[in-house]
């Protein structure tokens, strides 16, 4: 059932992306603009389907590890291998991202195309039991087919944020002194984007991934401790990344510092509620 629901969400998101491009194209170019919007929307869907995982990893400067490394990288790889066996999953690609902000995410359009990425900050901050809880959480997302929906949503959020900022630029900085209608359109697009992402990327998926991840790890204790640490440190060490629209993919929504349009795309429930749900279930 979870797989079916996530597949339906993905179809709706991809259809919504095409519809958005057609609507914007018609607004600015009439019928020819609609055709151009249809072409661009279809192209963006192809890119999102085939390459969204690679885009996400590249944005985080992820370096793939194979288990032949020494030290923490090798331990991480073999931990993922052990836990994915418990979860009954194929071996995902494993990446380390050179960021001090502690966090982790999973991506990929299917379990066979999946990847797990962990920041250097998380590897330094978390103990073995805590890291196992985090990896279990990410493997649960892969098993539940959350990752494709997240990737598509991140791409859509990025497009919407770009269109919103474009509307502000056109509305506030053109030669005629500004077009308030375009500026208002930017606000509307941003608001609709936030609503779409929050509706399609249900916060309940994090509760499910927490519960399933704790089962994969064998205990909720490591994940609870990890969530507490990650939440605390995320506010002290903002995650520097070029595409905040991807925030929905991380185990803890990254704190990016200054507020902006993209900060409207909050997709995680409060960490204290996640911890309370884990404790209640176990």
Secondary structure in CASP SS format (residue, H / E / C, confidence):
PFRMAT SS
TARGET T0000
AUTHOR 0000-0000-0000
METHOD secondary structure of the structure
MODEL  1
X C 1.00
X H 1.00
X H 1.00
X H 1.00
X H 1.00
X H 1.00
X H 1.00
X H 1.00
X H 1.00
X H 1.00
X H 1.00
X H 1.00
X H 1.00
X H 1.00
X H 1.00
X H 1.00
X H 1.00
X H 1.00
X H 1.00
X H 1.00
X H 1.00
X H 1.00
X H 1.00
X H 1.00
X H 1.00
X H 1.00
X H 1.00
X H 1.00
X H 1.00
X H 1.00
X H 1.00
X H 1.00
X H 1.00
X H 1.00
X H 1.00
X H 1.00
X H 1.00
X H 1.00
X H 1.00
X H 1.00
X H 1.00
X H 1.00
X H 1.00
X H 1.00
X H 1.00
X H 1.00
X H 1.00
X H 1.00
X H 1.00
X H 1.00
X H 1.00
X H 1.00
X H 1.00
X H 1.00
X H 1.00
X H 1.00
X H 1.00
X H 1.00
X H 1.00
X C 1.00
X C 1.00
X E 1.00
X E 1.00
X E 1.00
X E 1.00
X C 1.00
X C 1.00
X C 1.00
X C 1.00
X C 1.00
X C 1.00
X H 1.00
X H 1.00
X H 1.00
X H 1.00
X H 1.00
X H 1.00
X H 1.00
X H 1.00
X H 1.00
X H 1.00
X H 1.00
X H 1.00
X H 1.00
X H 1.00
X H 1.00
X H 1.00
X C 1.00
X C 1.00
X C 1.00
X C 1.00
X C 1.00
X E 1.00
X E 1.00
X E 1.00
X E 1.00
X E 1.00
X C 1.00
X C 1.00
X C 1.00
X C 1.00
X C 1.00
X C 1.00
X E 1.00
X E 1.00
X E 1.00
X E 1.00
X C 1.00
X C 1.00
X C 1.00
X H 1.00
X H 1.00
X H 1.00
X C 1.00
X E 1.00
X E 1.00
X E 1.00
X E 1.00
X E 1.00
X H 1.00
X H 1.00
X H 1.00
X H 1.00
X H 1.00
X H 1.00
X C 1.00
X C 1.00
X H 1.00
X H 1.00
X H 1.00
X H 1.00
X H 1.00
X H 1.00
X H 1.00
X H 1.00
X H 1.00
X H 1.00
X H 1.00
X H 1.00
X H 1.00
X H 1.00
X H 1.00
X H 1.00
X C 1.00
X C 1.00
X H 1.00
X H 1.00
X H 1.00
X H 1.00
X H 1.00
X H 1.00
X H 1.00
X H 1.00
X H 1.00
X H 1.00
X H 1.00
X H 1.00
X H 1.00
X H 1.00
X H 1.00
X H 1.00
X H 1.00
X H 1.00
X H 1.00
X H 1.00
X H 1.00
X H 1.00
X H 1.00
X H 1.00
X H 1.00
X H 1.00
X H 1.00
X C 1.00
X C 1.00
X C 1.00
X C 1.00
X C 1.00
X C 1.00
X C 1.00
X H 1.00
X H 1.00
X H 1.00
X H 1.00
X H 1.00
X H 1.00
X H 1.00
X H 1.00
X H 1.00
X H 1.00
X H 1.00
X H 1.00
X H 1.00
X H 1.00
X H 1.00
X H 1.00
X H 1.00
X H 1.00
X H 1.00
X H 1.00
X H 1.00
X C 1.00
X C 1.00
X C 1.00
X H 1.00
X H 1.00
X H 1.00
X H 1.00
X H 1.00
X H 1.00
X H 1.00
X H 1.00
X H 1.00
X H 1.00
X H 1.00
X H 1.00
X H 1.00
X H 1.00
X C 1.00
X C 1.00
X C 1.00
X H 1.00
X H 1.00
X H 1.00
X H 1.00
X H 1.00
X H 1.00
X H 1.00
X H 1.00
X H 1.00
X H 1.00
X H 1.00
X H 1.00
X H 1.00
X H 1.00
X H 1.00
X H 1.00
X C 1.00
X C 1.00
X C 1.00
X C 1.00
X C 1.00
X C 1.00
X C 1.00
X H 1.00
X H 1.00
X H 1.00
X H 1.00
X H 1.00
X H 1.00
X E 1.00
X C 1.00
X C 1.00
X C 1.00
X C 1.00
X C 1.00
X C 1.00
X C 1.00
X C 1.00
X C 1.00
X C 1.00
X H 1.00
X H 1.00
X H 1.00
X H 1.00
X C 1.00
X C 1.00
X C 1.00
X C 1.00
X C 1.00
X C 1.00
X H 1.00
X H 1.00
X H 1.00
X H 1.00
X H 1.00
X H 1.00
X H 1.00
X H 1.00
X H 1.00
X H 1.00
X H 1.00
X C 1.00
END
